[in-house]
């Protein structure tokens, strides 16, 4: 069995993506990730991405090298990169969570395991992401 690895990054979105674009991104990613043994989730708040990738180390690194070059985002910052004991999102080849809280995922029957967000570091990361989003919304109110 190949050792599992995860990579978490955040980046700045260069232009807002429509619901159709997000669905296309999800569908294309799900197909490719299923073939490659990658799972994960992408948070999208209209201004930033926070993406968690899980899978065999070499595959995760190769995928991230391509993602880093994607023209939809810039200022890519790796937040975590290393081995993991188990997947947190084994149910999802690619799920997208929007700021609205609406989850775009494959099949409504696919639910996360109860401990999907149990990792303390991941919870802190998500809290920081949410705090930054809320702070930015307060600062930039029209």
C-alpha positions in Angstrom: 0.0 0.0 0.0 1.3 3.5 -0.9 1.8 5.9 1.9 -0.8 8.6 2.1 0.1 12.3 1.8 -1.9 15.5 2.1 -1.2 18.9 0.8 -3.2 22.0 1.9 -2.9 25.3 0.2 -4.7 28.6 -0.1 -4.7 31.0 -3.1 -6.2 34.2 -4.3 -8.9 33.9 -7.0 -8.2 36.1 -10.0 -11.8 36.4 -11.0 -15.1 35.1 -9.5 -16.2 31.7 -10.8 -19.8 31.1 -11.8 -21.8 28.2 -10.5 -21.4 26.6 -13.9 -17.7 27.0 -13.9 -17.5 25.5 -10.4 -19.6 22.5 -11.4 -17.3 22.0 -14.5 -14.2 22.2 -12.3 -15.7 19.7 -9.9 -16.8 17.3 -12.6 -13.4 17.4 -14.4 -11.5 17.1 -11.2 -13.6 14.2 -9.9 -12.9 12.1 -13.0 -9.2 12.8 -13.0 -8.9 12.4 -9.2 -10.8 9.1 -9.3 -8.3 7.7 -11.8 -5.3 9.0 -9.8 -6.5 7.9 -6.3 -6.9 11.5 -5.1 -9.5 12.7 -2.6 -10.2 16.1 -1.1 -12.2 19.2 -0.8 -12.0 22.8 -2.2 -13.4 25.7 -0.2 -14.3 28.7 -2.4 -15.4 32.0 -0.9 -15.4 34.1 -4.1 -12.0 35.6 -3.3 -9.9 32.6 -2.2 -9.5 28.9 -2.5 -8.5 26.6 0.3 -7.8 23.2 -1.1 -7.0 19.9 0.7 -5.6 17.1 -1.5 -5.1 13.5 -0.3 -3.5 10.5 -1.9 -0.2 8.8 -2.8 2.6 11.3 -2.2 4.0 11.3 -5.8 0.6 11.8 -7.2 -0.3 14.6 -4.9 2.9 16.4 -5.7 2.4 16.0 -9.4 -1.2 17.2 -9.2 -0.2 20.2 -7.1 2.5 21.2 -9.6 -0.2 21.5 -12.3 -2.7 23.2 -10.0 0.0 25.8 -9.0 0.1 26.9 -12.7 -3.6 27.2 -13.1 -4.6 30.7 -14.4 -7.7 31.0 -12.2 -5.6 31.8 -9.1 -2.4 33.4 -7.8 -0.5 33.9 -4.6 -0.5 30.1 -3.9 0.6 29.4 -0.3 1.2 25.9 0.9 -0.1 25.5 4.5 0.6 21.8 5.1 2.4 19.2 3.1 3.3 15.8 4.5 2.3 12.2 5.4 -1.1 11.3 6.9 -2.3 8.2 8.7 -5.7 8.2 7.0 -7.8 10.2 4.6 -10.1 12.8 6.0 -12.2 12.9 2.8 -12.1 9.4 1.4 -15.7 9.7 0.2 -14.9 12.6 -2.2 -12.7 12.6 -5.2 -13.5 16.3 -5.3 -16.1 18.3 -3.3 -16.4 22.1 -3.5 -17.8 24.0 -0.6 -18.9 27.5 -1.4 -19.2 30.5 1.0 -22.9 30.0 1.0 -22.3 26.7 2.7 -23.6 24.8 -0.3 -21.6 21.7 -1.0 -21.1 20.7 -4.6 -20.1 17.0 -4.6 -20.6 13.8 -6.4 -23.8 12.0 -5.5 -25.9 13.1 -2.6 -25.4 9.7 -1.0 -21.8 10.3 -0.4 -21.3 11.7 3.1 -18.0 12.4 5.0 -17.0 10.1 7.8 -17.9 11.4 11.2 -14.3 12.3 11.9 -13.8 14.1 8.5 -13.1 17.4 10.3 -11.8 15.9 13.6 -8.2 16.8 13.0 -7.4 19.7 15.3 -5.0 21.3 12.9 -7.6 21.2 10.1 -10.2 22.7 12.4 -7.9 25.6 13.3 -7.1 26.1 9.6 -10.7 26.3 8.7 -11.5 28.7 11.5 -8.6 31.0 10.4 -9.9 30.8 6.8 -13.4 31.7 7.9 -12.1 34.5 10.2 -10.1 36.0 7.3 -13.1 35.9 5.0 -15.4 37.5 7.6 -12.8 40.2 8.4 -12.4 41.0 4.7 -16.2 41.2 4.3 -16.4 43.7 7.2 -13.5 45.8 5.9 -14.8 46.0 2.3 -18.5 46.6 2.8 -19.7 48.9 0.0 
